[in-house]
């Protein structure tokens, strides 16, 4: 048989899995890939990132610690100016899994969606499976993919093997959980209730539900008891009074010690899957199978930290309580200039009415939780590298610091959902046994985006990204960004509909511009609204980052900046509304049989990565 050159294989868009032979018998090595994503994670919780961005290790707010992430950054390449495409968990995770901008996938917020739509393309784990990988998921996923079966829809599995984190919580592998109950402690309930609960080290469930107390008087006082026992600060404001069973938990202490929280268990289960190769074992009521070392591994580890409830283990909490933090301030002048859509989010997450003590505790516990999670990230990375090297396999770790960021009274609010830097700036670290592609200690300052994650993993796995089957991908291979082969971006973009309502942004080195894109969330109706609306109706925001890094002074209606605002608006409109925009009438809830697609393509090719101001 003739020898087949690897160049020809790549040119034809062919893929070869681990152990496959290329004519002359040579094996192509595909690296094992560990993809770690944290949740609601501010980049300033990581010393290495702060040092890269400002030259100072600590956050502008105060003390942080991150020895494990710092170590990963030293081992690999950091893409310090990476941005998410949507500032909400589900749409952000969808953009990563699909490698597409929200306005191209049609997934803008927390909607269920299906893979039967005509514009649909395979997800990253499905494409990795096609390359010969075994695909495994542990922890939080957050992608609500369904598939149509007859006249109904069913959950579509993205990974070949997955450990159900909700079932883990039901089985008590958590310090805190939330679920629907029809029965409590053997007692049948009159109706199903969604109940928040804590789990003690002894496995006892402690409930926090006033509705449960009203239904079963024997539980009276349990919500207040948990609030006092775990020193909980729940989010409240003048429109939402304090309650012991409602509101985001922004501060408190875990009911479990380090390693036994939900994130600790994710790390443990992942380690067990790597150790117990091809063996079945139990995780609570679930039967789990260990990995198959004869195949390359694509493993997604989704951490919950530091997403609410912010409940660090006691020893971490105690250590951080000795530090005093600088609390972000908000002033009336900022609020007066703030766009209505952003004011909506700020009002819903309003925290500036908290006492000084409450704000300190909120910030202390958040950074303590980040420090605890940092240890888990380090352990997961070490376990994965040890497994790969014990099998004499190449390896790669893609670590994403947050599916988006989080406010700690920034702009007077908590939570996310806005295009401000604090919510959208999320560095990525790639560590690899291939030091040529991802050199140790390298810092890449060019813009990168979450849509780059899919092409990076696929290219490492042997995919020819020039092949037609990958033409839908919106991002770049980060190895090519690091080497300078990929075209440098002048901007990053995104669009999110959750909480604020439909809003898109475009960010350059010096400016960030955002605007309302739709009059409402009715898909496919008033499709052309933003092109016809007045500039005032677009509810615009423009910030000059060098002079206003906190994005406080909105310049969108300042005449001195009118030309810059106009150029950014026109570019943004052309890209998100006219360069392959898709909106889908998905249907409601889990019954996502609707596949009616609405498209807009009046400016094809507008997303050329170029914007000269």
Order of alpha helices (4+ residues) and beta strands (2+ residues): alpha-beta-beta-beta-alpha-alpha-beta-beta-alpha-alpha-beta-alpha-beta-beta-beta-beta-alpha-beta-beta-beta-alpha-alpha-beta-beta-alpha-beta-beta-beta-alpha-alpha-alpha-alpha-beta-beta-beta-alpha-beta-beta-beta-alpha-alpha-beta-beta-beta-alpha-beta-alpha-beta-beta
